[in-house]
Amino acid sequence: MISHSELDTAFQYALKQVKKNIALFKGRCQNHTSVNNFYEPCDNNQWTCGFWPGQLWLCYEYSKEKIFIDAAGHLVESFLHRIENKIEVDHHDMGFLYTPSCTASWMLSNNTDAKKAALLASDQLLLRFQPKGGFLQAWGEMGKKENYRFIIDCLMNTPLLFWAAEETGRSNYADIAVTHIETCMKYSIREDGSTYHTFFMDSETGLPSHGATCQGYKDDSFWARGQAWAVYGTALAYRYTKNPAYLEKFKKVVSFYESKLPEDFIPYWDMIFTEGNTEPRDSSSAAIVSCGLLEMASILEQEGRTLLDDPGDAKKVLNEADRYKASAQRMVESLIKNYAVKDEDVSNGIVLHGTYSKKSPYNTCTPEGVDECTTWGDYFYLEALTRLDNPEWKSYW
């Protein structure tokens, strides 16, 4: 069990790092990964740019310091400009971009430009929908055979569509989100609970073709961050739909993930590698999974409290929630003790030993950000700390 004192110490150091980066970035975004453990600022043109304002919002919620809300609010203009001018938005990652930046801003500060930007991003995401096959196409020119695929990451983009449906009253956003989720659940998650990074559909028939990888070690291995997106993504899918089949998918992907962890609960970049391997870790995956576990624990606690007429079922559900919370705490405790930055001379990031994209003999990815800080890893670490500190925290997702 992580003590309140340990959480506070971890958050205070993270606050210090984020505050220093406000001055360094000067209104720009944070590069996707550090270089030699130090981030540089970047223009708002990457799929990862939403995680920097997300960090600012989490720091504001924890500290209530004006410097964080001012910096996060200032970035809204950049995100509105990006979506209005269609700057590098021809892909599915609108949720990663606009949920932690603009839906958070609308939620916490009633910034109408943030709401406008997030709704425009939702409309942009709808343009990626392929009715033939029922999925949101990940990248590339729409409809081309070599691009006719979705990836496991996109489960995290669907909450933007559910949010848009709630804000506008238009059901088409949620309908497309559910259709994509159903397709992803059916084909991206293998029978044993492991996941494909990417799945191709037949562009002529819309029928399933084959699973593959871009960033994992090889097509039939277990890319750690993909598995992490599956954990958090299935939890969110269950929250929005209450489909019991999605709860079962969550249990399967969590069970597989936990079965492949080394002793310190932080996975290697691909979970085909096990204890004692010399391959790099991916701390960001542990941060993502921690958030997914805490999300599901919160959902099950709420459900358990409603089962007053069936104490046996209520106890079972609440015990499940406790197990997921304990698992998340073990992961976060390891991140705090073994991976979090504790010396500003070592890094201007928050969590060390993340992996963005590692080349292998079998994948097609561009190698970068190996054994570095990752902007999403830092964000989800802060989110996990927030969830543990405040179980009533209202999610951006």
C-alpha positions, 0 to 999 in steps of 0.5 A: 500500500502506497502511503499518502506521504509517498504519493505527495512526495512523488507528486511534488517532485513531478510538479517541480519538473513540469513547472520548470518545463513551462519556462523551457517550452515557452508555449510550445509542446513537449517532444514525444520522447526525451533525448539522453533523458532531456525533452526539447520543445516541439511544434504542435504537429505530433500525435503525442502533443496532447499529453503535455497540456494533460500534464499541466491540467493534472498538476493544476488539479493537484496543486491549484497553482495558477501557473499550471492553468494559465499554461494549459489554457494558453495551449488551447489556442494552438490546438484550435488552430491545429484542427481548424487548419488541419495540421497533421490530423489525417489519422485516428489519434484525435483522442490522444490529442484533444482529450487531455488538452481540450476536453480537460480544459472545457471540464475544468475551466469552461473554455469555449474554444477548447470545446469547439476544438474538441468537437472539431477533432471529433468530426475529424475522427469520424472521417476515419470511419470505414463502414465496410469492416466497421472500424476507424482507419489508423493511418494513411490514405483512406481505403487503400489496401495497404492502409485498410487497418486499425490498431489497438491504440484506437480504443483510447481515441473512442472516448472523445466520440462518447464525449461529443455525443454527450455534448451535442446529443448526436448519437452518431458519434457514440454509434461509430465508437461502439462499432469500432470497439466491437470490431477491435474486441473481436479481432485485435484480442487473441484467444489467450488475452494477448493483442495484435498491434495492428489488424488488417481488413479486406478493403473489398469485402470488409472481412478480417484479413490478418493481425500484424505489428508495426512497433512490437517485436514481431507479428505474433509477439506481445507489444507491451504498450499495445497490451497496455492500451488494451487494458485501459481501452477495454476498461473505458469501453465497459464504462461507456457501454456496460457491455458485460462482454467487454468486462470479460475482455478486460479480465483476459487482457489484464490476466495476460499482461500480469502473467508476463511481468518481471519481478518489479512489475514493469514490462519489457518493451515487448512482453515476449521478453521475460525476467533477466533479459537485457532488452529495454523496459517500457515504464509507460506501459506500466503507467497506462495499465495502472490507470486502466486498473484503477478505472475498472476498480472505480467502476466495480466499486460503484457497481458493488455498492448498488448490489445491496439486495445480493450481498454475495455478488456485492462482495465478489465485485468489491473483492475484484475491485480491491484486487485491481487496485492492489495490482495498480498500487504495486506497479505505481510503487515500483515506478515511484521507487525505481523509475521516477526522476529524483534528480533534475540533473539526470532528466527534465522528465518525470519517469525514466526507462520508457520505450517509444519505438524499437527496431527489430528484425521483424518490424517496420518501425522507425527506432526512436525514444528507446530507454527514454522518458515518454510524454505519455508515460509522464502523463499517465504516471501523473494520472495514476498518482491523481487517481490514487490520491483522489479516488473521486477524480473525474476522468478526462477520458 
